[in-house]
Amino acid sequence: MPVSTSRGSDRELAYASPVIKTDDGEEKRIRRCRGSSDDEGLPTWDGYINEDLRVGGPRLCSLPASFVEIRRDHLLSCGLNAHNRHVYDEIHRILQSLNINACVNFNGRQSDWNPEPEPIITALIFVKRKQRRSVWLTACRQIREYLTANGLEEVSVEIADTHAVKRLRAFSVLPTDPITHVWDDVRDRIVRSLDLTDVLMVGCYRHGISKNVLENDPTILILVNTRSTRDWRGPRDKIVEILAEYDLSMVAVEFSKDVIRRATFAPRDVERRTLHNPARPDDNLGMQLEPTRSATFGGYVELMSSDNVRFNFGLTCFHCVMPTEESTPPSLSQKCNNWKEHGIRLDDQEAERYLKIHRPGLADMDNKAEELHDDTRRMKSGRFLNMPLAKMSRAMKDSRSSMEREIDENEAFLDEIRKYKASGSYQMGHVAAASGLRTSQAPSTHDPQGQVRMNMDWALIQVDERHQGTNETERGLWLTNPWLDTFERMVSGTIYVGKYKGTYHALRTSFITDVVVDGRPVKVETIEHTTLTNYDRSFTNPMNPGGFVRTFDSIAIGMVFACCEGRGITFFTPFDDLAKDIMFMTGAKEVRMADE
């Protein structure tokens, strides 16, 4: 094993705290680089990661990370079992000798964003920070020395404060926070000062790990690509200078990695009613050119033509109907690039031929079928169903009857999925028109010069008659057109995407996006509306690009086009802005939510 192949937690890349007063009366910001308050963030001479909240090596996976169970037939698992209690006892003795009161667990660890080829087998020790980092480092070295001497040299050691793995939370700043009143100017200054390579977004939130908004500092949050290797200390210090010009000493600065998704490959559940009923808002979709991709059906919109004829279309995101470059057939590559750059106009015969939409997605149906098959096999193979009835109590007989009914339901559902696929009933329709990867001046920016632009990310679906439904949601309410005061009502209330709740964030965020110019992607800045989650999961779960953001009483606010995976930040385009662009691309003179 090399001395170190670890880049540490690799999540917080550069940080500057609000100005604080030290014990000697000096006012300054505490700076960190790569999680280390020495502002260097480098491994030690012998390859150990030495962060404020996480120490270890020789290999630590980057955060966020998942636990992976060590296979029983794994060589290291066999080695650990052979030593059994002695290994744990010796590590505990080392920790106790350094006054570290903690237990050790052996786990496989694997980064969520940039997974290692194989999980890193790790002796993981969670503690509350009381000792200096040097004590943790000493413990890591002694434990590694012991493991290596006992044939377990492939095991890494990690000592971490529980705060290191807590979910990061983004809250809206308070109306009383001074930055609220100058944010637009500050944001524009920051973006102009940055080299936008690897930058995903620039926003301002009360940001931290506490569930209490008041315990999280107002923070300029710059999210960057998970594969970025840039040193962000210089840009951080430049932003600190900008904040000083506005007398914003109470505002922190943070550069962190994250993932912003505009479509997803994550599997989604398939509801049985989908196979029998028309499409409704929030149903899951798939595409023919890339069956493993998932999307959300927003709902139905009505277009009025120049001669006053009304047409209904389904609505979702352009990203949800366009295959990735890797999945695009070579014969369609040039056509897809043209669609990305210029959008899709009505009556495009090739879009009708190739951009077929499925409901639900084929991959989702396959996953559901496998789940039903596995659950049924597990229940049938259990001893409970094979026990003689004479030996069962009444309660056991009732439970057995319930299980038999569940098996029957599973098998019926599985049979319905097979027939649905075999008949091609999943063919929902085709893309009728779409935005492409474009930006546009939007009414909601209130920019008289027309220089502020927003992402346009929409696709109209010509829905086949079999799937044609209404805008009635799961809760029995109808998606309706926004009112004049919808945004004002939204600022102070709870909003929804499907069954997930969130709040509107009043400070608009700078979103760095790729648009296609002359066949090549070009980075541009757009100004976007965002919502923030109320829960310990992403507002969009994060599988709802294409879903409508709406009020409790189902007034349509806008459509989700992207979500930040690690912090519950969701980006959406207001409905009026979408409608304006749809009219531009289709020639319609009016676009509204479809009535009953």
Buried (B, 14 or more C-beta within 10 A) or exposed (E): EEEBEBBBBBBBBBBBBBBEEEEEEEEEBBBBBBBBBBBEBEBBEEBBBBBBBBBBBBBBBBBBBEEBEBEEEBEBBEBBEEBEEEBBEBBBEBBEEEEBEBEBEBBBBBBBBEBBEEBBBBBBBBBEBEBEBEBBBBBBBBBBEBBEEBEBEBBBBBBBBEEBBEEBBBBBBEEEBBBBEEBEEBBBBBBEEBEBEBBBBBBBBBBBBEEEBEEBBBBBBBBBBBEBEBBBBEBBBBBBEBBEEBEBBEBBBBBBBBBBBBBBEEBBEBBEEBBEEBBBBBBBBBBBBBBBBBBBBBBBBBBBBEEEEEBBBBBBBBBBBBBEEEEBEEEBEEBBBBBBBBBBBBEBEEBBEBBBBBBBBBBBBBBBBEBBEEBBEEBEEEEEEEEEEEEBEEEEEEEBEEBEEEBEEBEEBBEBBEEBBEEEBBBBBBBBBBBBBBBBBBEBBEEEEEEBBBBBBBBBBBBBEEBBBBBBBEEEBBBBBBEEEBBEBBEEEEBBBBEBBBBBBBBBBBBBBEBBEEEEBEEBBBBBBBBBBBEEEBBBBBBBBBBBBBBEEBBBBBBBBBBBBBBBBBBBBBBBBBBBBBBBBBEBEEBBBBEE
